[in-house]
Amino acid sequence: MSSAASARAEAGQGVFGRAGPLVLARLVSAVLTVSIPLVLARQLEAADYGTYKQLFLVAQTLAMLLPFGVAQSLYFFLPREPGHARSYLGQTLAWLTFVSLLAGMAWAALAPDVARGFRNPAIVGYRLELALVTGGLVVGNVLEVWFTARGHARTSAVSYLVSDSLRAAALVLPVWAGFGLHGAMVACAAFGILRALAAWGAWARSDEGPGFRLGSLAVHARYAAPFGAAMALGVPQSAVHQYAVSVTAPPELFAVYAVGVFQVPLVDLFYTPTSELLMVRLGELEREGRAHDGAEVFRAATARLAYLFFPMVAFLLAVAPLFVSALFGPRYAAATPIFRTSVLGVALAVFPLDGALRARACTRFLFASYLGKALVTVPLVAGGVKLFGMQGAICAWLAVEVLGKASLLWRLPSALGTGETRCPLRRLVPLPDLGRAAAAAVSASTVAALFVRGAPGTHGIGSLAAAGLLFSAAYATALRLQGIRPASLLRA
């Protein structure tokens, strides 16, 4: 193998190899955190579960909006300027704390209006708890960004594992103990405060440069602002369908929709660390004068994600009724068609496009893409809800996500090119791997669907686990028939 080819191979394998500790930690965390909907949906009344989903819809929307790109920009700056890491963290934490305090005061004033809009007066009773939960999410979430952006994947993995375990316990244990949703929100607020203090503690313990550096503020803001503006459009846009259902349906019916749009933890388990470390790796290659190897990094990451996400989509489509009844109980069976539509969006996650574009400072294009999605989303969702109800809302969301991914993919060849030369799209999209993964997934889903159809009336976790084992065996066999060793994919 030539030295250039060897370098490209090393670059292509690097992202997934370095993501290993994060993936393993999130795998354990996913097993723990999936207990949250399992317990709350079964232990709480439907109205209380709907209230819980509405509260966290607001909290998670704010937690993604308020950083305004400042926290995520650490993935861009820290690999390039490691000597000033502490100052970038300090100014990031100062910004996050400031906007959290403003948001908390605004929420205290607007909570009654939100409750009227959601047709749920119970929301007002959680005014203080939600403000603290949101602040903890905003400030505390920078902790893992700090570790990952500096190349400390193992430390970040431990932080994810501990944090997700405590978060799951804070939400589940109070409900089990009989304190209801109020007890869970109080415990989650206390957890949020601890996370924020831990983030400031990481800054205080760091010795990587001065605590603050005024000279970097303008550079930091110029990079973060376009991406933050994109998030200001993209985050509400991605949640419009949930808000549309929330304001047109009572909490009990929104609970059904929330089950339908349940996000499988395995998606975040693999996509997020891959995208984050893709940014870090592209920054390192640029610093080393090897920016041309970025195409191989992206191609390898996309191929690996395809072998994970395509079978996930195929399996969940095949066993959707069993999945919904096993996790949430038979009373939420009406969510199955919505769940099947939302699962199709997982297939789009094989392309870590946003991370690649942010690594190449294409934040203005991201803003333009999110603006286009926002302009299309509102009329599509409004029309979908009016004509087809909740199913129309989720279909409109899926259509907009497809359009958004297509626009980012169109920009990628220029972003990962060198100079004025665009990188050919065929170098970026691993079509053979996508085809092999899709063929194996479809074959295995047939086996799972036959199992579910041949065992009517089954609703338990045991039946779902049996279907999963059958699917996994069929998928591994289909890969081996194509000359692909599943064990090598796991090792990668």
N, C-alpha and C positions, 0 to 999 in steps of 0.2 A: 504494500500500500504506500502511495506517495505521501510525503509530509503534509501536503495540502489536504489530501483525502483523510489522513489520520486526524488532522486538526478539526476537520468538519465532523468526523465521527465523534470525536471527544466532545465537541460543542453540542452536538445533537443529543448525546446521552446525558449531558451534565444536569439539565434541569430536572429530569425525573429522578435521577440518582440522588441529588441533593434534597429533593422534596420528600424523600423516603421517611425521615423522622417525623415531618409534619403530617404526612399521610397516615402513618401508623398511630400517631397521637390522636388525630381526628377520627380515626376508625374506632378507637376505644371511646372517644367522646361521643361519637354518633350513637353508639350502643346505649350510652348513658342518657343522652339528651332526647333520644326518641321516646324515652319514658314519659316525657312531659305531655305530649298529646294523648298518649295511652292512658295516663292517670287522669288528667284533667277532663278529657272528653267523657270518660266513664264515671268519674266521681262527682263532677259538677252537674248541676242542672243545665239544660241546653241554653237557657238565657244567660247563666253565669259564664258558660264556656264562650258564648258569643261575645259577652262583655270583655272577657280576657283577650280574645282575638282582636277586638276593636282597640283595646288599650295598647296592645303591642304593635298593632298596625300603625298607630300614631307614634309610638316610641321609636320603632325601627325606621320609620320615615324620617323623623327628626335626626336620628343618630347617623343616617347616611347623608343628610343635607347639611347639617351644621358644620362639619369639618371643612366644607367648601374646598376640598382637594388638598388642604394643607397637610393632613396626616399621610395620605397616600403618596404625596410628593416625596416623602422620605425614601421611597424605593428608587427614585431618580437621583437624589442628591447624595445619599450616604455611600453608595458604591463608587461615586466619582470624587467625593471630598471626605474621606474617612477621618482626616485630621480635625474636621469641624463638626463631627457628629453630634457632640453634646449641645452645641449652640442651636443646631437645627431642631433637636428634640425640645430644647427649652422654649424656643419661640413657638413651636407647634403646640406644646402643652399650655402655654399662656393663652394662645388663641382659642383652644378648645375649652378651657375653663371659662373664659370670658363669654363665649357664645352660649355655653351651657347655662350660665347664670341668667343671661338675657332670655333664653328660651324658657327657663323655669318660671320667670316672672310673667312672660307672655302667656304661658299655658295656664297659670293660676287665674289670669283675667279672662281667658277665652274658653275655659273648660265648660261653662254652662252653654255657650253657643255650640260647641262641638257636640255636647250631649243632645241638644235639640236637633241638630242636623242628623245625628245618628239615630234619633228617636229612642234614646236610651238614657234616662235620667240617672241611672246608677253610676255613670261615668264620673259625675261630679264628686262622688264620694272618694275617688282615688286621685284627687288632684295633686296632693303632696307626693304620694308614692310614685306616680308616673313621672313627675319632675325629677325626682332623685334617680329613678331607673334610667331615664333618658340621659341625664348628666353622667352617670356611671358608664353607660355605653359609649358616649361621645369621647370622654377623656380616657377611659380604661382601654378602649380598643387599640390605642396607639402602642400599647405595650408589646404585642406580638409583632407589629410593624417594625418597631425599633430593633428587636432581636433579629428578625428575618432579613431586614435591609442591610444589616451589618454582617450577614453570612453565618449567624449563630442559629442554624436551623434546629439543632437539638434543644437549645434553651427555649426557643420559641415553641417547640413541640411540648415541652414540659409545661410551659405557661398555658398553652391551649388546653392541655389535659386537665390541669388543676382547675383552671377557670371554668371550663365547661362542666366539670363534675360538680363544682360548688353551685353553679347556676342552676343545674338540674335539681340539685338537692333543695335549693332555696324555693323553687316553684312546686316541687312534688311533696316534700316532707310535711309542710304545713297543711296541705290538703288532706294527706293521709292522717294527720294528727287531729283533724276535725276543725281547723281554724278557717277553712274555706278559702275563697279567692282573696279576701282581705289579708289573711295571714301570709299567703303566697306573695302578694305584692309588697308587704312590709319586709319580708325576708329578701326579696329581690332588690329592694331599694338599699338595704344594708350591704348586700353584695356589691352593688354598683359603687357605693362609697369606698369600699375596700379596694376595688379595682382602680379607681381614680387615684387613691393614695399610693398604690403600688406603682403606677405610672410615674408619678412625681418622685417616688423613691428611686426609680431607675435613673432618672436625671440627676438626682443628688449624688448617687454613688458613682456615676460615670466620671472618668478622667480623660475623656477624648476631646480635649479642647476646652475653650471657655464656655461658661454657662449660657451666655447670650453674645451675639455678635451683630451689631446694627448694620454692618456692611452687607450682610447676606439677606436682610429682610426683603429688599426690593427684588433681588433675584428669585427668592423663594416665592414671593407674591406673584411675580410675572409668570412663573411656571404654573403655580397652583390655580390662579384665577380662572383661566379658560376651562380647566378640568372641573373646578368647583362650580362654574356656571353650567357646565354640561350636566353635572350631578343635580344641580338645582332644577334642571328640566327633566333629566332622566329618571330620578327617583320617584317624583310624583307621577310621572308618566307610567312607570312600571306598576304603580299601585292604583292607578285610576280605576281599573276594573273592580278592585276590592272596595274602594270608596263608593263607586256607583252602586254596587249591590248593598253596601252598608246603609246608604241614605234612602234606599228604595224598599228595603226589607226589614222586618223586625229582627232582633238579635237571634231568635231561634232559627230563622231561615238563613241569616248570615253565618251561623255556626255550620250549617250544611255546606255553604259555599266555601268556608274556610277549610273544611275537611277536603273538599274537592281540589283546592289549590295547594294542598299540603306539599311542602318542598322536601323531597327525599334527602336526608342528611348526607348520603353518599355523593351527591352532586357537589356540594360545598367541600366535602372531604377531599376530593381530587382536584376540582377546578381551581379553587382559591389558592392553595399553595403552589400549584403549577403556574398560575398566572403571576403570582407575586415573585417567585424565583425566576420566572422568565424575564421579568423586568430587571432583576438584579443581574442575571447572566448577560443580558444584552448590554447593560451598562458596563460590566467588566470587559466584555469583548471590545466595546468601543474604546475604553481606556487603554487596552492592550494593542490597539491598531488592527483588530481583527473583526471589524464591523461586518465584513462580507460573510462571516460565518453565521450571522444571525438568521439567515434563511433556513439553515440546517437545524438550528435550535427550535425554531417555530415548527418546522415540518415534523421533527421527531416528537415534540410535545403533542401535536395534533394527532399523530398516529396512535400514540399511547392512550390518549383520551378517547379515541374512537373505539378501541378495544374494550374500554370500560363502560362508556356511556351508551353505545348502540345496544349491547345486550341488556343493559338496565332498562332502556326504553321498551325493548321487545318483551321482556319479562313482565314489566308492570302493565303493559297493554293486555297481555294474555291473562293475567290473574287479577285484574283490577277489582272485580266484585269481591273476591276472596281477600285481597289486600285491605280494602276499605272496611269490611266487616270484621276482620281479624284485629286490626289496629284500633278502630274506633267504635266497633259494635254495630249490630244489625240496624239500629235506629238511624244510622247515617248512610244507608244503602243508596239513597237518592243522590248522593254525591258522586257516584261512580262515573256517569258520563262526563261530568266536569273534570274529574280526576284524569280520565283518559286523555282529554284534550290538553290539559296542563302538562302531562307527562311528555307529550310530543316536543315541548320546548326544551327538554333535556338534551335532545339530539343536537341542538344548536351550540351547546356548551363544548363540543369537541374542538371548536376554534377559539383559542385564548386571544382574541383579537384586541380587546381593550388594553390588556397588559403590554402587548407588542407595540401598539401605537403610542401608549404613554411612555414607554421606554425610549422611543424616538422623538419625544416632545411634540407629538401631533395632537396636542390638546385642543387646538382651535378647530381642527377637523372633528374631533369628538364632540365639541360643543355644537357644531353645525349638524352633525348626525342626530344628536339628541333633540335639537330644536325641531328638525324634520319629523322625528318620531312623536314629539309632543303635539305638533300641529295636526298630525294624522290621528292620534289616539283618541282625543276627545270626541270628535264626531263619530268615529267608528264604534267606540264603546257606548256612547249615548244611543246610537241607532241599534246596536246589537241588543242592549238591554230592553229597549222599547219593543223590538220585534220578536226577540227570542228569549227574553228573560236572562237568567243567570248563565245559561249556555251561550247566549250571544255575547255576554261580557268576556268570557274566557276565550271564545273564538276570536274576538277582536284583539285581545291581548296577544294571542299567538301570531296573528297576521302582522301586527306591528313589529314583533320581535324578529320575524323573518326578514322584513324590510330593513330593520336596523342592522342586522348581521350582514346582509348583502352589501349595504353601504360601506361598512367597515372593511369587508373583504376587498371591495373595489379599491380602497385606499392603501391596503397593505403592500402591494408590490412597490409602490413609490417609497413607502416608509422603510422597507427593508432593502431597498436598492442601495447602490453606492454612487455618490455624485448625482449626475443627471440620469443615470441608467436605472430603469425599473427592473426589479427582480421578476423573472417570468413566473406567472401564477402556478405553473406546473411544478416549479421548485418548492413552492410553499404548501400546496395541497397534495397530500399523499393519497392520490386516488386509488392505487392498488390496495393499500391498507384499509381505506374506507370501504371499498367493495368487499374485501374479505371479512371484515368485521360485521358488516351488514348481512352478508349471506349466512354466516354462522349464527348470528343472533336470530334471524328469521326462522332458520331451521330449528333452533332450540325452543323458540317460542311456541312452535307447533306442538312439541312434546308437552310443554307446560299447559297449554290450552286444552289438550286432550285429557290431561289429568284432572283439571278443574271441572271439565264437562262430565267426566266419568265419575266424579264424586260429588253429586249435587247435595246441597244442604250443609256442607262443611263451612264453618266460620272461624275456626280457631287458629292460633299461632302454629300449632303442630302441622296442620294441613298446609299452611303457607310455607313453613320450613321444608316440608316434603316436596312441594312444588319447586322451591328454590333449589333443592339438591338435584332433582331431576333435570331442571333447566341447566344448572351448572355442568352436570355430566354431559348433557347433550351439546352444550356450547363448546366444552373442551374437546369433545370428539370431533365436532365439525371443524374446529381449528386445526386439529391434528391431521384431518383428511386433506387440508389445504397446505400441509407442510409447516404449520406454525406450532411451536411448542409453548403451551400455556405457562409452563414453569418459567420459561425465559422472560415472558411478559411480566410475571410477578416479580422476578428478580430485578428487572429494569425499574 
